[in-house]
Amino acid sequence: MSSVRERRLAADHERIKELSAASGSALEIVSATGRPPSQYVLTYRCPGLARLLSGRKPEIAQLHSVQIDLPAGYPIQGPLVRFLTPIFHPHVFPNTNLVCIGTWTINEQLDQLVLRIGALIQGDPQYLNFSSPANHVAADWTKANMRALPFGTVTFKQAQGVRFAIDWKELK
């Protein structure tokens, strides 16, 4: 008999597979480790701020890799999310590339978090919280450049079986 955690992990895996299949190649599952998976490496194909170049000019990257670890206490304990590619964002700690995902509740599904990470990459203003940033330099730059957000739009098209979809604003 499988545990509650194993059933949740299996359901999460199905939802992540459906989301990836419905994304029009904007989201790829690079690896899913465990049976059922408790670690994912995902690639997002969308524009996001990788770093600031000289003169504080943004370098936009189109590919972003993220590792999501689901600890032994999951789903009560929240996932650990780490960028494997460079990103310059108020909610990503610059020395570790760990993402501050905010408050996690047992009711949030993993596919919802995956969508939120996609919005975070693109700088969707609705997911910005400047009250306690993980990267103060990125927070200052972002506040001063809000007119440039979001950096892009990616739509995860709704497909049968996929319950969550986000349409990001058009580029300005």
C-alpha positions as CSV (number, residue, x, y, z in Angstrom):
1,M,0.0,0.0,0.0
2,S,1.4,3.4,-0.9
3,S,1.7,6.2,1.5
4,V,-0.1,9.6,1.2
5,R,3.2,11.1,0.1
6,E,3.8,8.5,-2.6
7,R,0.2,9.1,-4.0
8,R,0.8,12.8,-4.0
9,L,4.2,12.4,-5.7
10,A,2.5,10.2,-8.4
11,A,-0.3,12.7,-8.9
12,D,2.2,15.5,-9.2
13,H,4.2,13.6,-11.8
14,E,1.2,13.1,-13.9
15,R,0.3,16.8,-13.7
16,I,3.8,17.9,-14.6
17,K,3.8,15.5,-17.6
18,E,0.5,16.9,-18.8
19,L,1.6,20.5,-18.3
20,S,4.8,19.8,-20.2
21,A,2.9,18.1,-23.0
22,A,0.5,21.1,-23.2
23,S,3.2,23.8,-23.1
24,G,4.1,23.7,-26.8
25,S,7.7,22.9,-25.9
26,A,8.0,25.9,-23.5
27,L,8.5,23.5,-20.6
28,E,10.6,20.3,-20.8
29,I,11.1,17.6,-18.2
30,V,14.8,16.9,-18.4
31,S,14.8,14.4,-15.6
32,A,12.4,13.0,-13.0
33,T,14.3,11.0,-10.3
34,G,12.6,8.5,-8.0
35,R,9.6,6.2,-8.1
36,P,7.5,8.2,-7.9
37,P,9.7,11.2,-8.7
38,S,10.8,13.4,-5.8
39,Q,13.3,15.4,-7.9
40,Y,12.8,17.2,-11.2
41,V,15.0,19.1,-13.5
42,L,13.0,21.3,-15.8
43,T,13.9,23.5,-18.7
44,Y,11.9,26.6,-19.4
45,R,12.0,28.2,-22.9
46,C,11.0,31.8,-22.2
47,P,12.8,35.1,-21.8
48,G,14.2,36.0,-18.4
49,L,16.9,38.2,-16.9
50,A,20.1,36.1,-16.6
51,R,22.4,38.9,-15.3
52,L,23.3,42.6,-15.6
53,L,26.1,43.5,-18.0
54,S,28.3,46.6,-17.7
55,G,26.2,49.7,-17.6
56,R,23.5,47.7,-15.8
57,K,22.1,46.6,-19.1
58,P,20.1,43.3,-18.8
59,E,21.2,40.1,-20.5
60,I,18.1,38.2,-21.4
61,A,18.4,34.4,-21.7
62,Q,15.9,32.2,-23.4
63,L,16.6,28.9,-21.6
64,H,16.4,28.4,-17.9
65,S,17.0,25.1,-16.0
66,V,15.5,24.5,-12.6
67,Q,15.9,21.7,-10.1
68,I,13.0,21.0,-7.8
69,D,13.5,18.7,-4.8
70,L,10.6,17.4,-2.8
71,P,11.8,16.7,0.7
72,A,10.8,13.8,2.9
73,G,8.3,16.1,4.6
74,Y,6.6,17.0,1.3
75,P,3.7,18.0,0.8
76,I,3.5,19.5,4.2
77,Q,7.1,20.8,3.8
78,G,7.5,22.9,0.7
79,P,9.7,22.1,-2.3
80,L,13.3,23.3,-2.6
81,V,13.8,25.1,-6.0
82,R,17.3,26.0,-7.3
83,F,18.2,27.5,-10.7
84,L,20.9,25.6,-12.5
85,T,21.3,28.5,-15.0
86,P,22.1,32.1,-14.2
87,I,19.2,34.3,-13.2
88,F,19.0,37.8,-11.7
89,H,15.8,38.0,-9.7
90,P,14.7,39.5,-6.4
91,H,13.4,36.1,-5.2
92,V,16.6,34.1,-6.0
93,F,19.5,34.1,-3.6
94,P,22.6,35.1,-5.6
95,N,25.1,32.8,-3.9
96,T,23.0,29.6,-4.0
97,N,20.5,30.2,-6.8
98,L,17.8,29.0,-4.3
99,V,14.4,30.4,-4.9
100,C,12.4,31.9,-2.1
101,I,9.0,30.4,-3.1
102,G,7.1,32.3,-0.4
103,T,4.5,30.6,1.7
104,W,3.8,27.0,0.8
105,T,0.6,25.3,1.7
106,I,-0.3,21.6,1.4
107,N,-3.1,22.7,-1.0
108,E,-0.7,24.0,-3.6
109,Q,0.0,21.5,-6.3
110,L,3.4,21.1,-7.9
111,D,2.2,22.1,-11.3
112,Q,1.0,25.4,-9.9
113,L,4.5,26.0,-8.5
114,V,6.0,25.1,-11.9
115,L,3.7,27.7,-13.5
116,R,4.7,30.3,-10.8
117,I,8.4,29.6,-11.6
118,G,7.7,30.3,-15.2
119,A,6.1,33.6,-14.3
120,L,8.9,34.4,-12.0
121,I,11.5,33.9,-14.7
122,Q,9.7,36.3,-17.0
123,G,9.4,39.0,-14.3
124,D,5.6,38.9,-14.0
125,P,4.9,41.8,-11.6
126,Q,2.1,40.0,-9.8
127,Y,4.7,37.6,-8.4
128,L,7.0,40.3,-7.1
129,N,7.3,41.0,-3.3
130,F,9.8,43.6,-2.3
131,S,9.2,43.4,1.4
132,S,12.1,40.9,2.0
133,P,14.0,40.1,-1.2
134,A,16.5,37.3,-1.5
135,N,18.6,39.5,-3.8
136,H,18.6,43.2,-2.8
137,V,20.5,44.3,-5.9
138,A,18.1,42.6,-8.1
139,A,15.2,44.1,-6.2
140,D,16.6,47.6,-6.5
141,W,17.1,47.1,-10.3
142,T,13.7,45.6,-10.8
143,K,11.9,48.4,-8.9
144,A,13.7,51.0,-11.0
145,N,12.8,49.1,-14.2
146,M,9.2,48.0,-13.7
147,R,8.3,49.5,-17.0
148,A,10.4,46.7,-18.7
149,L,8.4,43.9,-17.1
150,P,7.5,41.3,-18.0
151,F,10.4,40.4,-20.2
152,G,8.3,38.1,-22.3
153,T,5.1,36.2,-22.6
154,V,4.7,32.4,-22.6
155,T,1.3,30.9,-22.7
156,F,0.8,27.4,-21.4
157,K,-2.1,26.4,-23.5
158,Q,-4.8,24.5,-21.7
159,A,-5.2,21.0,-22.8
160,Q,-7.5,18.2,-21.7
161,G,-6.5,17.2,-18.2
162,V,-4.4,20.3,-17.5
163,R,-6.3,22.4,-15.0
164,F,-3.9,25.3,-14.6
165,A,-2.9,27.8,-17.3
166,I,-1.4,31.2,-17.1
167,D,-1.5,33.8,-19.9
168,W,1.2,36.4,-19.4
169,K,0.8,40.0,-20.6
170,E,1.9,41.0,-24.0
171,L,5.4,42.5,-24.3
172,K,5.5,46.3,-24.2
